[in-house]
Amino acid sequence: MKWIVKCLKHYATFSGRAGWHEFWTFLAFCIVVQLSGLALDLSMGWTFDNVVPWMAFYPTFEVTRLLLVLPLMAVTCRRLHDAGEPGGITLLWFIPIVGWGILFYLLWQPAAPSENSLGPETDEATRTSTLPSST
């Protein structure tokens, strides 16, 4: 819970570093919130026509997506900094399949064990034994 609150408080902070647990906890939170919004839309019958004729508009799902996109981009950028990568790689979120695969690989990497040019090390950097191996 502390990671989710931290990410929401720093929703537009693209500098610094975010640990492995912070990123993955917030990503899981975003997925649960968006699926809950979609389930609510479907159960209440809130399906509307969209500009694109074959694509339905689900209002609760779209609102949750708009509310969570900036905090998710910020924590992704900070997580990339923690792994020693530049934050601009965050834009790979906008390239389906290939971009997501590359981004997930980079986000899965353990934290750099010391301070780098992007900020001081996180609390998790000293606990790399709790992270899954990247092999």
Secondary structure per residue as TSV (DSSP state, phi and psi in degrees):
chain	resnum	aa	ss	phi	psi
A	1	M	-	360.0	-35.8
A	2	K	H	-65.1	-30.8
A	3	W	H	-69.9	-38.5
A	4	I	H	-65.9	-45.4
A	5	V	H	-62.8	-41.4
A	6	K	H	-62.5	-43.2
A	7	C	H	-65.9	-38.3
A	8	L	H	-71.2	-33.5
A	9	K	H	-69.0	-36.4
A	10	H	T	-103.9	45.8
A	11	Y	T	-64.0	-22.5
A	12	A	T	-123.5	22.5
A	13	T	-	-96.3	106.9
A	14	F	-	-98.2	-2.4
A	15	S	S	-101.8	160.6
A	16	G	S	94.3	-165.2
A	17	R	-	-132.3	148.5
A	18	A	-	-127.5	136.5
A	19	G	-	-74.3	169.7
A	20	W	H	-58.3	-49.8
A	21	H	H	-65.2	-36.8
A	22	E	H	-61.3	-47.6
A	23	F	H	-65.1	-51.3
A	24	W	H	-68.9	-32.1
A	25	T	H	-66.4	-42.8
A	26	F	H	-68.8	-37.0
A	27	L	H	-63.5	-42.9
A	28	A	H	-62.0	-40.5
A	29	F	H	-60.4	-45.0
A	30	C	H	-61.6	-41.8
A	31	I	H	-64.8	-44.7
A	32	V	H	-63.6	-43.6
A	33	V	H	-64.4	-42.8
A	34	Q	H	-70.1	-39.2
A	35	L	H	-66.4	-34.9
A	36	S	H	-65.5	-41.6
A	37	G	H	-62.9	-40.6
A	38	L	H	-66.8	-41.4
A	39	A	H	-63.0	-40.2
A	40	L	H	-63.2	-44.8
A	41	D	H	-60.0	-44.8
A	42	L	H	-69.0	-40.0
A	43	S	H	-70.5	-31.6
A	44	M	H	-89.3	-6.3
A	45	G	T	74.9	26.0
A	46	W	-	-86.2	69.4
A	47	T	-	-117.2	124.0
A	48	F	B	-122.6	159.5
A	49	D	-	-68.6	146.4
A	50	N	-	-111.8	174.3
A	51	V	S	-62.8	-39.0
A	52	V	S	-85.7	119.5
A	53	P	T	-59.1	-35.3
A	54	W	T	-88.1	-1.0
A	55	M	S	-115.2	120.6
A	56	A	-	-77.8	157.3
A	57	F	B	-109.0	120.8
A	58	Y	-	-111.0	105.4
A	59	P	H	-61.8	-45.4
A	60	T	H	-65.9	-41.4
A	61	F	H	-60.7	-44.8
A	62	E	H	-66.8	-38.0
A	63	V	H	-65.6	-44.9
A	64	T	H	-64.0	-36.9
A	65	R	H	-65.1	-43.1
A	66	L	H	-66.5	-36.3
A	67	L	H	-71.7	-29.0
A	68	L	H	-99.6	-8.3
A	69	V	H	-66.8	-42.5
A	70	L	H	-68.2	-47.4
A	71	P	H	-61.6	-35.7
A	72	L	H	-67.6	-40.2
A	73	M	H	-65.1	-39.8
A	74	A	H	-66.2	-45.7
A	75	V	H	-70.0	-30.2
A	76	T	H	-64.8	-44.4
A	77	C	H	-61.1	-45.7
A	78	R	H	-65.5	-36.2
A	79	R	H	-67.1	-39.5
A	80	L	H	-63.1	-38.9
A	81	H	H	-60.8	-39.3
A	82	D	H	-65.5	-31.5
A	83	A	T	-86.8	0.5
A	84	G	T	86.2	16.8
A	85	E	-	-104.5	156.5
A	86	P	-	-72.2	147.0
A	87	G	G	-69.7	-19.3
A	88	G	G	-63.5	-18.5
A	89	I	G	-65.5	-15.4
A	90	T	G	-54.8	-29.5
A	91	L	G	-65.3	-9.6
A	92	L	G	-65.1	-15.4
A	93	W	G	-57.0	-27.5
A	94	F	G	-87.6	1.9
A	95	I	S	-112.4	102.9
A	96	P	T	-60.2	153.5
A	97	I	T	62.1	-74.8
A	98	V	H	-65.7	-48.2
A	99	G	H	-62.9	-40.8
A	100	W	H	-64.6	-40.5
A	101	G	H	-62.7	-45.9
A	102	I	H	-63.4	-43.7
A	103	L	H	-64.7	-43.8
A	104	F	H	-62.7	-37.9
A	105	Y	H	-61.4	-45.7
A	106	L	H	-68.1	-35.7
A	107	L	H	-73.5	-21.5
A	108	W	H	-78.9	-16.7
A	109	Q	S	-64.2	146.7
A	110	P	-	-68.8	162.2
A	111	A	-	-68.6	150.0
A	112	A	-	-66.8	129.1
A	113	P	S	-73.5	-0.3
A	114	S	S	-140.9	174.0
A	115	E	-	-64.1	135.5
A	116	N	B	-119.4	-175.5
A	117	S	T	-68.1	-11.4
A	118	L	T	-97.1	-0.5
A	119	G	B	144.8	172.6
A	120	P	-	-71.2	158.9
A	121	E	-	-66.5	153.0
A	122	T	-	-85.4	169.5
A	123	D	G	-61.9	-30.3
A	124	E	G	-77.5	-18.3
A	125	A	G	-63.3	-30.5
A	126	T	G	-82.7	-10.5
A	127	R	G	-110.3	47.5
A	128	T	G	-68.8	-15.0
A	129	S	G	-69.4	-18.9
A	130	T	G	-85.9	-10.4
A	131	L	S	-87.6	150.7
A	132	P	-	-68.4	153.3
A	133	S	-	-71.2	149.8
A	134	S	-	-99.8	22.1
A	135	T	-	-93.2	360.0
